[in-house]
Amino acid sequence: MEILPFDDCGEYLNKLIIYRDILKDPVISLLKNFLDESFSEKHDREKINSLYYELSSKLISAAENYGLSGNLLKSYIGNCIVNYKNYFTKACEKYEMSIEKCLYLTALNDIKILYSLLNLNIGTAFDQDYTLFENYIPTLNKPSIGLFNEKLNSIINSSSPEYMLKKIIKYYFEVGSGEMSNAIAFRWENGLTPVKDYDYLTFSDIIGYDYQKETLIKNTNAFVNGHTANNVLLIGSRGTGKSSSVKALVTEFYSSGLRLVEITKSQLLCFPDILKELKSRGKYFIIFIDDLSFEEGEIEYKQMKSFLDGGIEKLPSNVLVYATSNRRHLIKETWGDRNQDSEEIHSSDTVNEKLSLSDRFGIKLTYITPSQNEYFKIVEELAKKQNLNISVENLRSEAVKWAASQNGRSGRTAKQFVNSLAE
């Protein structure tokens, strides 16, 4: 396709439809002003230079803040496109190329305009020194070599608007749009907030607990393949790998569309808003609640019971809840609950009420404290990964001392011990 003439780029930006809100972006707005002034019949050369250097300043700032590299104008526009979120991007997340033709053609018209903007050579067109921004390497935030960066580079280096749109739609479908465009895990802060420094773990990082890992993988695999699956409660002693197992699932099934949303106990009251947002997105979500338990008098568990099972609104088919807890039944129990002499007429009702929340989880997995031999195995495997030069006898002897002086035997204790040897 023939690229739009330079002097038409600013004017054509006004014709954007699906990506119209991109005009509100401060850098794109400044670029448009620069183009409009440059091709104005009464253009002011001093103003053009001022706009150019202001544009340059903002591009470098964006590169350092977001890890953009290479041709900064291309990278910035491409980053704006993948971070965009509206009805079109959400449709692509769910249906990929199966969106209706009228929506596709409208998007193609926009991409033709943005494609021309991507290929705008400011240095040649406006007699400006642009060499600094063509092969830029940021200092503060280095670009990651991975899924996100590779796909973005492929988009901005497309050979035509048609290929570019096809890659953009595929990106939305495989990765996501908006806040989901470059993250696999999120927190809920009145909306999805990406976790930039996510703790990537794999199941090979968790030594032992084979049955628990196999059960989690089987259940989650069914979930991301559109089959029925269960909410999961992971119970056990602290430091045994409950949370790590959930994180490893996201690493394992990210390419199948799995994403993690961590919420706190206090955010259970936001459950309707959370479910509404997740239901509208074309991905599979695990809502993760770490260290879940309720004290006497806390009532948030009633809200959770309702959404897990029994309420008039069911969980969306693309959402499951995985929670970890040190308590088997999640809600604090007292001997008074079982006291037949208590003032409550039907004391068994109190017990049943407190058991009913954990019953909403179809799968309950227990992570018990490792035996001494299991603890030794964890320590030895971790030491091997760290390439530590220490005899097995000394390693075991020191590991026993460490566990006795710290938090007892657990996977976490083993990791902390091995880390102390590697320092």
Buried (B, 14 or more C-beta within 10 A) or exposed (E): EEBBEBEBBBBBBEEBEBBEEBEEBEBBEBBBBBBBBBBEEEEEEEBBEEBBEBBBEBBBEBBBEBBBBBBBBBBBBBBBBBBBBEEBBBBBBBBBEEBEEEBBEBBBBBBBBBBBBBBBEBBEBBEBEBEEBBEBEBEEBEBEEEBBBEBBBBBBBBEEBBBBBBBBBBBBBBBBBBBBBBBBBBBBEEEBBBBEEBEEBEBEBBBBBEEBBEBBBEBBBEBBEEEEBBBBBBBBBBBBBBBBBBBBBBBBBBEBBBBBBBBBBEBBEBBEEBBEBBEEBBBBBBBBBBBBBBEEEBEBBEBBBBBBBEEEEEBBEBBBBBBBBBBEBBBBBEEEBEEEEEEEEEBEEBBEBBBBBBBBBBBBBBBEBBEEEBBBBBBBBBBEEBEEEEEEEEBBEBBBEBBEEBEBBBBBBBBBBBEEBEE
